[in-house]
């Protein structure tokens, strides 16, 4: 099997390859291809991999050329960051300077990130359709919901989007109960970075989640409980994905973020130092140290001074979800995983074509969203539809090359809500990324 990592010079590539090494007996690789626009970044990551894996290192090839990387691929992981960490800094600051929330994947920041990323990802999808039409594409590229949506339009069911936030939330809730996530059926529903944990049913059909929601002490042992507070969670009757904090507390966050250093600025500086340090005699340890700081700062803008749980720093994330998915798609046992894929009829209140994030049965034919056990609440339905409408409008804008439709997408988003600000956000994104002037007219 040939595995291709697009964005293979990215900082998280060693996590994926390390996780693969633990499963190499069940996922043998003929070749691992790392593709990136920067050969120095690829070489830096290759040095880390050699240091980490030693004799477990798979046959590896570094490619700058996209087409050369794609030929013969069986599975493709896409983790592209257009504009690098500096692009994120611009997205966040641009929004904050206009008095609205700036966050990497949420609101104006997320739409700006998508605007500069969608043209490239659509090009990649079209090249995959020509050069590797039978390959599975597992998308980690953020904003994962919008990117997956656009690529499904080109490649159909061969595209599945991934995020580790939902399983991380379920894992933390299960930890407070002393049960394993594999011992319960998880009722989680939403779209990427906007969803709710609504149930944890054991083998007898008993929902264990009320024991968490109704217990302030258990909630206090979870990041989400400390983030949202027990009263809000108890009134909702479900535990929100951590990214919903940017919706529920947007007014509290804007002034605080404007006056401080954004997480994007912290990551950009840290990663610049890592990639520049080519003289290090211990690249793997340098990578570990940088990764530790990165993970500790995750969602720091929402958590404030609250420290992350040690288990969440070491417990693994999307790389394990990705390999679970890869195994199921390539002939391993079918699995139930929370992924991003078309709804079809699983959530009757939502359109069949909408990309939802929910438990899905995954096998060699793809991902199939499981029917939800009970309807969405009016609040859940309303917020999902409002945000998804803005996201889908942006995908349409890029495909059609319409600047006015892109401005509409920003206007429609609940965290923007201003045609004047929307126009300035689009103009600012184009100014920072001039190639977009050839896309939007």
C-alpha angles and dihedrals in degrees: 000000000000116000119194122197112200107202087028092159089064123119096248097053093097090058091058095045093046090052090049091052089060089056102035092121091063097033106041114185126212088191141353113213119197112196126187138146090243120065093190090057090049091051091049091053091045089056090052091050093051089050093048101041108028109174091004090068111124123225101283136196127188118213135180092178111084097205093050090052095049100051110106095006118156097181127017125196113198118201105155125165107192110205092014124239088317089064089057091051090054093048092051097043094044091059096042091051087058092050099255133108117287114198130147100248104009130081119331093354092053093047091049090049090051093046093059094039105044097071091054095045092049089052090050091050091052092050090049089052089057103035105029108016094159096050123110113236115209108192122210093156111123139267076043098188096053095041093048090048092054094045093048087060087062104032104024120203093356089082122078125174123220137203129160097209096093097049089043089056092047091047092053092049091049091049091060088054096045093240132122120246089233090062095062139056107239119221103200123149138174142075127290112307090357115080147103136233102229105168148006109199121191126212091277091055095252115145107230097183095087087064088062099038093048095047115077091193093055091046089050089058090060128075090229092051092053092043100050101022127234097268094060094044092047092051091048090048089216137068114252124224107258092248090066086075086080088061100039095045103026095129091051093051106047099071092041093052094044091058097047143049114283121230088244090060091050093049094045092055094044095048093045088057092048096051092043093053096084092145094066113125091207108043094166093057091045088053092048092052092049092046091051091055091046094052093045089055094050109134088349089150088066100035097050110190094347111121122225119253112260090233091058091054093052106024099089130245143200095348090068092046088050094053092045087054093045091052093050093047095049101050106289123123115301113259139197108232135163105245141150113259140128115301098221102172101327094103104033093194092063132065116270093237096049115117105236132182108228143120110297136182108239124198138139090296094057138256121329118190112231118233110264114245095229137007126276116264117248089254093051093046094047097049094043092051095045094051095039091052090057092046095049090047090056092051089051090048093055094045091049094039091233119155092186091055090050089054089050090053091055091045092053095053112103091225093055108033098164128098090204094053091041091057091049092049092052091045091049093049091051091047091053093043106035094182087075089069087073091052103045121051 
